Amino acid sequence: MKKGILVVSFGTTYEDTRKKCIESVENRIRDEFKDCDVRRAFTSQMVINILKKRDKLVIDNVAEALDKLKEDEFDEIYVQSLHIIPGHEYEKMQKQIADFKENSSIDIKVGKPLLSDDRDYERVVEALNIGKISDDEAVIFMGHGTDHVSDESYSILEEKLREKNIENAYIATVEGSKTIMDIVPILKEKNIKKIVLKPFMLVAGDHATNDMAGDEEDSWKSILLSEGFEVETYLNGLGENEAVQEIFVSHLKDMI
């Protein structure tokens, strides 16, 4: 019985964070499932195209990766998503898997993204390991956000933080319903002086480097500085976090 695991993420054009946040999860999965061949696919064709042109690095999209697994005569394929929420990218992956299944009898199972059920939210709150925040400080996590219904995942996570009595931690998004400007009035009302910005994304790539921590006037750091806050930025993607890696591994175990 030949078993393959396909690890699927959005992808990133940043080599450093790809190694720290995507390869580290893939390697963790390799250690855990020694009887499986572990392969990689990205859902972002744009990222795939840039890497091919700029770095001569060829990474498969989901359809290409599945075709190769079929050519190599795998009997079982386990697909583990490294997406944060079950949004557009996760659905795109599911569609490519469904299309492949129409022309193949290979048994395929799919593992859930990071935030899928109540237990996931609990575990992610623990994994973030926020600790005690002083009254005049706040931590703001940058989520990607989406126009998909799963955008509510970020609000649910913030509610979970409150349930754990973590008051001065917030989640805003780049492309979702809740932005940094929605949080600024709350911070002022609470007399917050200092803000720590952290990515709530698998990789600390373009959004974290530029939209969150960049020096352009529309970056979150610049906006908060102009509003009079002291700002500290961290550029560590969730994929570096061992407790987050463990959640992905457990989703894979549950599915297998």
Secondary structure, DSSP 8 states (H G I E B T S, - for coil): --EEEEEEE---S-HHHIIIIIIHHHHHHHHH-TTEEEEEEES-HHHHHHHHHHH------HHHHHHHHHHTT-SEEEEEE--SSSSHHHHHHHHHHHHHHTT---EEEEE--SS-SHHHHHHHHHHH------TTEEEEEEE---SSGGGHHHHHHHHHHHHTT--SEEEEESSSSS-HHHHHHHHHHTT--EEEEEE-SSS--HIIIIIIT-SSTTSHHHHHHHTT-EEEE----GGG-HHHHHHHHHHHHHH-
